[in-house]
Amino acid sequence: MLRMISVTPAGDGWTVSAEPFDNEMLFFSGAKAESAARRMGRTIAKGGETAEISIFLRDGSLAARFVCPAIDGVADERAI
């Protein structure tokens, strides 16, 4: 199963949202939001599921997309 994680602008800050969680995380810094999204992606990958992180700019355009492939226990964690 592919888990989607999004970093989107929210007022003066940024939100990180992820399936299947209902609550979003709010950050004042885009860099901190991206870092949290990447940590979440690594955690999901360590749990055996693939995560896709999409980072959006303030104008709504896609700035970056990262995929954290599921780790099967043998793979090297440094790859994500």
N, C-alpha and C positions, 0 to 999 in steps of 0.2 A: 504494500500500500504506500502511496506517495503522500507525504504530509506537506502541506503548503504553509509557508511562513512568509508574512508580508511586513515590510517596513514602509509606513506611509506618513505623510505630513498630517499634523493635527494642530491647528492654530499656530502657536509659537513653538510647538514641540513636535515630537514624532511618536508614533505608536508602533508597537510590535504585536501582531496578532497571529495566531496559529490554530490550525484545526487540531483537535476538536475542542479546544479551550474556548470558553465563553468570554473570559476577561482579557482585555488588552493591557499591555504594559505601556506606560507613558514615560517618555524621556525628553529632557530639554535639549539634548545633543543628538544629532543624527549619527555621529560616530558611536556614541554609547548604545543607541538603538541597534545599529548594525552589529556591534559586538555581541549584544544580547541575543540577537537573531542567530548569529553564527554559533554561539554556545548552545542554544536550543537545538539547532540543526545537528551539531555533534552529538548531543545527548540522545536525540531521536535515532541517529545512525548507530550509536552504540547499542541501542535497544533492538536493532535488527530491522529498522524501517528506513526507507529513503526519504530525505527531506529536500524540498526545493525552497530556496530563499529568494524572494523578489524584493528589490529595493526601488522605491519610486521617488522621483524628484517632486518638488513643490508644485510644478506645473502638471503633474500627473503622469509624466512620461517615465518609462522604465529606465532606470540608471544602471542596474546590474542584476544578474541572476546567477545564483550559485546552487550547485547540487551537492548534497552530502549523501553519498551512497551508503547503503546499509553495510554495517561491519559484521562479518560472519565469525568473528573471534580470531581469525588467522590474519586478516588484513592489517596493514600498517595504519594506525590512527593518524600518522602525520600526513596522510593523503587527503585528509579533510580539513 
